[in-house]
Amino acid sequence: MNKKWCLLKASDSGPMGRGQNGKKKVYEVTVTDSTLVCEWGMAELARRQSSTMVYSSNQAAYAAAINKVYAKQDGGYEIAYAV
């Protein structure tokens, strides 16, 4: 089972004005078999950071992905699409 979520959030303006006002942050969560890949960065840039985790089963990877999506939504991200 393959599943992908894309979440978007307006950039925070951090302490001392260090935010990218008007820019969008993107966070992608992808499950392929038992592998969970998370990628994040500025939506306007092609270069992104990523993290890959391998679980013992597809169900465990899917559960971790759902938890990550919920955590991002709690942080102000909104789901742009899920496939």
C-alpha positions, 0 to 999 in steps of 0.5 A: 500500500502506498500513501502520500500526504502533502501539508502546507503552512504559512511561514512563521515570523520567528523571534527577532523577525527571522521568518519568511513572511508570505512564504509557504512551508511544505511537509510531505509524508509518504508510505511505501511498503514498510518505509516512511519518508518525510520531506520538508522545506519551503514550497518555493524551493526545490531543495528539501530536507528529508528523513527515512524510517523503515518499520517492521510492517506496512501497518506500523509505517502507516500508523507512524505516518498518521501520527506525523500528519496529526502532529503537523496539523496540530502545529498549524499545517493543513492537508493540501492533498492526500493520495 
